[in-house]
């Protein structure tokens, strides 16, 4: 907010020079910049959101008074806080009704007659122009001027335009009726909803409460009788109404922050003081102050507790002096603490820690002495989770993958990993649920990037969410997607993705003795299984059968749902792993054995098996037939082409034989090799080709 240095001088004596004042405010209160403007200095003060009590000349003057020892206030705040005197009249002319005191905790209405409205003096017009406020007439300009002075928005209604034939004025502070309309002072029409608070008479809405006045009771140069309003409104209600109507004003900005319900009295008193100065013939006829007083705030200030927070002792005399200068009431004092009632206009002082902060800043943060902490300091140790997460990134990047960060929210789908959590107030149907897997985000990535690229390789480390009954859970998962257009071999991409998975696990020290792939058996995968190719989907489990994740190739039907064009023959493979479970495997204890010093013997075997037989099944049979001497089995060829019987495929393996205590003879190797062939024939009905 901008403040005129010349204007500020009206409220303070011994005001420091402009440059020095900016320095004091920067040090004790708010960030402040200064610039020269003709014969004045303008201070641009960054008022904090919780300190809108200072967003006025009175408020900033009080801040300067607190921070600058030589400056003295010219404002008599005690007088401004005195209750307005009720004026005894015959039959009341004004009736004010408040529908909901939670939305309008205070409403002051003052009826003034005998007004001779006129043009404002030039100095007043110039001061309003500094804030981009147009001059209308003296009455309207005074309400705006007092708002800048005190921080309290005010409004004036032409009473003669809203009184009935008997001269009775009825004011209703209520919610707008459905489809109720108002024409503002700028002659713009707004349709109001039930969430909007209005000031109304029997003739209709007079103003959108806390935001903008209406045309119906506009004050003009012919106005003789005015009902002045100073009120306190619920900040949330004003903020939402302003956003919904797309209508913002000086008043709405102020009410959207936390203004004290005691401020309307200060604003109204100052307005009447100025009004009677400019309009000596004006007469205050009736005064109304409807007020739902908040409970008193009495907060203890413990001296030892202050020291434990700030690391510095404070004298009780210092504390008393600061809060007396602040305008607070000191209720009770003892050796350990002082009970303090903060000033009514300071809505930000609610807790003991707020009082500590107030004392510390007014003493001066720069005066706090540096003290090294009295504590044992241990060398920093990286968490296993952090190290593993970085390793995941390094491995995937080395494999040519890019990291993505997808939204945790998604639209509703029939497939999921767990029971998904519905968001109470979604911004759209695209963000209606929290994700239970990473696959949805991967498919969105592919759909978007296929517009520009022929291949997509991405990975993500992120949270997934699910519920069981009334309980909610979150887990960390990670996974990868590999997608390619115009893939000639229908199996190439899936096996490539499987190779990426195995390479990743191998780089983390995991081999086939720690996990294996199998047909999906877990109930958890039943729903998500629907989106994968039936022969290209498997679950990854540890040796105890615990689910570690899944891998698969996405069906074409699902690709269509994500608007991935099928004419380009796309293939999309993904895998997803449980972060904590994989980390546990990686950190698990391992038994290492020395390498055999005796040579290995390699035999190749090619066999014809049914199409449904998995590579893993074949390897299990080989290991099972000769567990003593088979050191390793590697698949090196798969053939699904021509010249094969229907429903068959050809697989070729390297089998490595090795003993730990001697060199195997040719006869021993041949004997074990025959055992393997026989087992393959019996268990898998395999045809040995070589």
N, C-alpha and C positions, 0 to 999 in steps of 0.2 A: 504494500500500500504506500502511496505517495503522501508525504507530509510537507507542508510549507514551514520553513524555519521562522519566517516573520509571524505567521499565524500562531505557531507554538509559543512565541514570546508573550502572547496575551495571557497564557495560563501559568507561566513560571517566571519568577524573578531570578536573577543571577544565572541565566541560561548560558552554558558554555558556548564558545564560538562553534560555528556549524561543523568545521572539520573535527574539532575535539569531541563534539556531541556524537558524531558518527562513530568515532573511535570508542567512546564509552558504551554506546548501544551494542557495538560489535562484541565488546568484551563481556558485558553483563546481561544482555537481553537477546537481541535479534541481529541477524546479518543485515548490515546497512550500507548502502552506497549513496554518494552525494554528488549532485551536479548543480552548477550555477545556472540560474534562470533569471535574466534581466537584473532586477534589483533584489533578488531573493535567492535562497538556496533551497533545493528540493531534496528531501531525504527519502530514498526508496527503501522501505523497511520490510523485510521478509517475515511477516507475522506467522507464527507457528499455528497449525490447525487447532490446537487445544488452548490457544491464548487469544481468542477473539475478543476478550475483554480489553485488549490493548489495541484493537483495530479501530481506534478513534482518537481524537485529540485529547480528550480527558484521560483515556486509558494510557496513551503514550506519555502524556505529561506525568502521570503517576509513576510510570516506569523510570522516567528520567529523574524524578524526585527521589526514588529509591536508590538509584545508581550513582547519582551525582550529589555529594555531600553538601555543596554550597547552594544548590538550587532549592527554591521554596515554592510551594504550590500557592496559586492565587484562587484556586477553586475551593469553595466550602462544601466538601462532600457530605458533611454531617447535616447541613441544611437541606441538601438535595435529597437526602434519605428520609427526611421527616414525612410522615403520612400526610396525604392531602386532606384538608379539612372538609368535612361534609357540610354542605350548605342547606340550611333548613328552608324549604319552600312549601307552598301549599300542596296542591296535587302534583305528583311527579310527572314530568313531561317525557321522560326517557325510561324505557324498560329494556334491560339487556338479559338475554338467556344464553347460557353456554350448554351445548348438548353433551360434550365430553370434556371433563376437566383434565383428563390425561393428555388430550390433544391441545387444550388451551388452559394451562395452569393459571394464567393471570390475564385479566382484561380490564384495562382502565379506560373509562369513557368520560369525557368532560364536555359539557354543552356550554358554548360561549355565544352570547348575543351582542348586538351593537357593533358589529365589525364593519369597517369601511375598507374593503379590499382594494389594493392598489398595486402599482408596479414596485418591484423590489429596488432598493438602492443599488448603485453600481458595484460597490464593494462586495455585496452579497452575491450578485450575479457572477462576478469574477471568481469568487471562491468556489461556487458550484461548478463553473466552467472548468476549473482545474481537474475535476473528476468526471468530466463529460456529461454533467447533469444540466439540462436545459432549464432556463428560467421561465416560469409560468405566471405567477403572481405572488404577492407577499406571503399569503397563508401557506400555499403549497411549498414555496421556497424555504420557508422557516422549518417545515417538517423535515425537508431534506438536509438543511443546514444542521439542525439539532441531531440528526442521525450521524452526520460526520463528526460532530462534537462529542456526543455521548456514546455512539455505537448502537443506539436503540432505534430501529426503524419505527416511524410513526405514520399515521394517515389522517386525512381530514375529509369529512363528508359534509356536503351541503345539506344541513338539517331540514331546510324548507322543502327540499325535493323528495324527502322520504317520510315526512310527517303526514298523518291522516287529516281529515277535515276538522277534527277536534284539537289539532296541534300535538297529537301524541306520536312519539317516535319509538318504534319497536325494532330492536336489533337482535338477530339470531346468529350465533356462531355455531355452524353445523356442517355436516358433510353435504356435498352437492347431491342433488337428486339425479337420477339416471337421465342422461341426454339433456341436462340443464345447460343453458348457454349464457355467456356473458360477453359484452362488448367492452373492451378495455379503453383506457384513456386515449390510446393511440388509434382507437376505432378498429381494432382487430377482434374478430369474433373467435371464441374458443368454446368447444363442446366439452363439458366437464363430466368426469366419472365420479363414482362414489368414493374414490380414494382422495378426492380433492376437498380441502377444507375451504369454506366460504364464509364471508361476512354478508348477511342478507337482511332484507326487510321483507314486509309482506308483498312488496312489488317485485322482488326477485333478488338475485345476487348483486351486492354493491361492490364487492372486491374478492379477488382470490387471495385468501388469507396468507399473509406473509410474503406475497409475490407481486401482485399488481392490482391497482385500483381500477374500478369500473366507471363507465360513462354515466351511469344512472344517477349517481350522487356527486358528480364532478363539481369541484369548487372553481368558480370563475369570478370575474370582476363584479358581478351583480350579487354575489353571496353576502348575506348579512348575518346568518346564523350558522355556526359550524359545530359539528360533533367531532372532537378530536379523539383519536384512538392510539393507545400504546399497549401492546400485548406481548405475551410470551407464548410461543407455539412449539409443539413437538418437532424437533429438528428433522427426524426421520420422515415425518409426514410432509414437511415442506420440501425436503430434498427430492422425495419420490414424485411429488406433484410437479415440481419444477422440471424434472427430467421427462416425465410422461407428456407434459404439455409443450416441452421444448421452449420454455419461457424462463429466462433468467433476469434477475434484477439485483440492484445493490441490496435490497431488503432480503431477497431469497438467499443470496450468498451468505449473509450474516445469520439468518435464522437456520440455515443448514449446518452451521457450526453450533457449538454448545454455548448459547447465551444464557446468562443468569436470569431467573424469574424476578429478581429484585431490580433489574435494569430498567423496566418500563416506568417505574416511579421516578428515577433520576431523569429519564428522557422527558416525561410529561412535565415535571417541575421546571426543567430548563426551558421547555417550549413555552409554557405559560409565562415564565419570567420575561422572555424575549417578546412574546406577543403583546403583553401589557406595556412594554417599553415602546413598541412601534404603534400600538393601538390603545392609547390611554382611555378611550371611551368604551372599550370592550368590557363586558361584564360576564364573569363566570356564574352561570345559573345553576348547574347541577354537576355533581361529581360522583362517579361510580368506580369502585375498585373491587372486582370479583377475583378472589385470590385463594387458591388451594396451596397453602404454605407447605413447603417441604420440611421434613424434620431437621432440627438443628444439627449441624456438623461440629462435633467436639472431638478433636483428635489429640492424642497424647504425643508429646515430643520427649523421648527418652535420651538423655545425654550420652550414656554409655553405648546405646544402640547407634547413635549418630557416629560415634568414634569408630565403632566396629565396621560401619559402612564406608566412611570417608577416610579412616586412618588418621584422623586429626581431632583433637579435643576442641570443644567449643564451650565458652563461658556462658552460664545462665543469663548474665547481664547482656551479652551479645544477642542471644536469642530473643530476649524480651524487647530490646531496642529495635531489632529488625521487624518483629511482628507488630509492635506498636506503630512503627512508621508505616507499615503495610496497611494498617487500619483493622487488624485482627483484635479480637477480644481475648485477654488472658484470664481464663476461668479460675484456675487453681494452680498453685506452685508448690513443689516439694524439692528435696535434694536430688531425687532421681529423675523427675520429669516436670513438664509444664503441660497443662491442659489448655488447648488453643481452639478458639472458634474462628476459622478463616473469614476474611471479608466476604460479604454476600455476593459481590460481583465476580469473585474468583471461583468459577465453576470447575477449574482444573485442580484445585486443592482438595483431595478426598482421602488420601492415605498419609500415614506417617512418613513414608518415603518421599512424598511430594513436599512435605515440610522440610525434610532434610535437603532436598535439592534446592528449595528456595533459599535456605540459609547459606548453603555452599556457594551458590551463584552470586548472592549479594555480598558475601564476604570477599569473593573473588576466587575462581578456580585456580588462577595463577599463583595464589598464595598457599595452596596445598603443597606440602613438602613431599618429595619423592622418598619412598621407603621401600627397600627390597623386601620381598615376601619372606617371612620366617617359616619355611616349609622345606621338606625333603624333596629334592628334584631328582627324578629318575630319568635315565636316558630314554629317549623316545623309541617306541617299538611299533612298527607298522602293523596294523591289523591284518590277519590272514585274508579277510574278505577284500580289503583294499588291494592287497598284493595280487590276489587271484583275479580281481576285476581288471587290473592293468595288464595282467598276463593274457587274459582273454582277448583284450583289444590288440595287443602286440601280435598274437598268433593269427587272428583273423586278418589284420592288416597285411601281415607277411604272406597270407594266402590270397591277397588281391581283393579283399572285401572292404566295403565302406561302412562306417557306423551310421545308424539312423536313430532318431529319437521320435517315436510315434506317440500320438495322444493316448492317454489311458482311458478315454471315453470312445464309445463306438455305438453303431446302430444295432437294433435287435437282429439276431440271426438264429436260425434253427439249430446250429451247431455250436457247441461250447465245450470247455474242458471241465468246468465246475458250474454250480448254480450261480448265475450272474446277478450282480447287485444293480437294481434300478435306481437311477438318480432321481431325487425328489423334484427338483426344479431344473430339468435339462434345458439348455439354450435352444436345442432343436432336436429333431428325431435322429439326426446323425450322431448325436452325443447323448443318447438316452440311457446307456448302460456302461458300467465299468468293465473293462476287458478281463476275460478269464484266461486268455492265451495271447501269444504274440503274432499268431498267424494272420489275423484280420489286418493288422498294421502292415505286415509284409506284403499282402496282396494289394493293398492300397499303394504301397511303394512301387510295386511292379507295374500296376495300371498307369500310374503317373509317369514313371521313367521310360516305359515302353514307347511313349510318344516321341522320345528323343534318342533312345538307345536301343540296340539290338540285344544287349546282354545286361542283366542286373545282378550284382553280387553285393549283398548287404547283410549286416548283422546288427543285433540290438541286445542290450542288457537293460532290463526294465522290470517294474513291478506288475504283477497281475493280482486280481482281486476276486474273491468269491464269498459266498455265504453258506452256512450249514445251519438250518433252522433260523434262529434269531441272532446267531453269532456271525461276525464278519472277520475275514482273514485277508492277509496280503502275503505274497511270496515273491521272491526275486527269481526270475527266469532269464535265460539267454538263449539265443538261437540265431539261425542264418537262413537266408533265402538265396537260391540260385535260379535264375530264369533266363531263358534264351529263346530267340525267334528262329524259325526255319531249321529246327534240329532234325537231321535226316534219320539218325538211329533213334528209335523210340525208347531205347533203354539207356542210352549214353548218359543223359543228364542225371538220372536217378543214381547210377553207379558212381558218377562223378561226385554227387552230393554225399553219397555214402563214404567215398574216399576222403572228402573234406572232414566229415565227422570223425573218421578213424584217425586221420592225421592230427586233428585237434586234440583228441584224447591221448594219442601217442606222445605229443609234445608236452602233455601234462603228466607223463609217466605212467599212463594207463594202457594196458594191452588186453588181449582177448582172455587173459586169465582173470581180469577184473570185471568184465561185462560181456554181454552178448546180445545179439538182435534176435527177436523171435516174433512169431505171429501175435497180433494184439489179443491179449487175454484180460487185461485190466478193465474193470467196469468203467473207470474214469474216462477211458478213450472211446467208449461206445458212441457218444454223440459226435465227437470231432472226426471219428473214423469215416463218417459219411462223405466228407469232402475230398477224401484221398482215393487214388486208384486202388482197386481191390488187391492187386498183386504187387503193388509198390507202396506198401505201408507196413511199418513194423514198430514195435516198442523196444526201447533200450532198457535193459534191467541189469542189476548186479547179480552176483552168484547166488544170492539168497532169494532172488526173484522180486526184489524191490524195484518199483518203476523209477527210472532215471530220466526218461524223456521219450520222444517219438521222432520218427523220420518218415517222410513220404513224398509222393508226387501228387499234385492237386489235379482233380478231375476237370475235364473241359467245361462241364456244366457250371462249375463254380467260377471258372475263369470268366465265363460269359456274364455272370452276375456282377462282376467287378469291371465290366466293360473292357475286357482284354480281348481284342479281336482274334478269332480263331483262324481267320484266313492266312495269318502269318505263321501258323503251325507252332504256337508257343508251347514250351514245357516249363513248368515251375515246380521246383523241389524245395522243401523246407525241413529243418529239424529244430526241435526245441528241447532244452534240457533244464532240469531243476538245479539252480545255482547252489543251494546249500548241500544237496545230495552229492553233486559232483565234487564240491569242495571237500566234503568229508572223505570221499574216496581218494582224492589227491593227497590229503593230509594223513591218510591211514598208514599204519606201520607196514613195512615191507621186509621180506626176507630175501637177501641177496645170496646167490651161490656163485662160486668161481666158474669161469668158463672152462669147458673141457679142453684138455691139452691134446686130446686125440682127434684125428681127422674125421670129418663127417662124410657120409655117402648120400648122394642125391639120386632119387629115382623119379621119373615122370610117369604119370598115369593119365590116360584119357578115357572117359566113360560116357556112355549114353544113358540118360535118365529121363523119367517123366518130367514134363514141363513144370509141374507143381512142386517138384523136389527142390528145396532150397540149398544153396551153397553151404550154409551153416550145418544143415543135416548131414551132408556128405563129410564135412570136416569132423563132426562129432563121431561118426562111424570109424573114420580113419584113426583118430586118437584113441578111441575105445578098443580097437582091435589090437593095437600094439602100444600100450601106454609106456612101456619100459624104454623103448629105443626111439620112438618118433619124437624128434626135437621140435620140428616146425612143419606146417603145411601151408603152402601158398597157392592161391588160385592165379593162373596166368592166362587162361583163355576161356571165353564163353562163345559158343556158336549156336545161332538160332536160325540160320539161313536155309538154303536149298539143300537137296540131296539127303535130308533127314526124314525118318519116318514121322508121320503125323503125331503131334502131341509130345514130341521128344526134343531134348536139347543136349548139346555136347559140352562137357566141362573138362578142363585139363588142369592138373595140379602138379607142383613140385612137392615131393615128400622127402624130408631131410632126416636121415637116421644117424644117431650118434650115441655112443656109450661114454660114461664118465670115468670108467676105470681101465678101458683098453680100446684097441682098434678093432672094430667089427670086421669079421671075415666076410667074404663074398657069400658063403653058404648061409651065414646067419642073416644077412640082409635079405637074401632071396626067400628064406623061410618066412621072415616077418612080412615081406611084400606079398607073398602068397596068402597069408592070413588076412591081410587088408582086402585083397581082391575078393576072397571068399565072403568076407563080411559084407562088402558092398553088394555082391550078388544076392545074398540072402536077405539083408535088411532093406535094401532099396530097389531090388530087382534091376540092378544096373548091368549094362552090357559093357564089358571091358574091351576097349578098342585097341589099346597099345600099352 
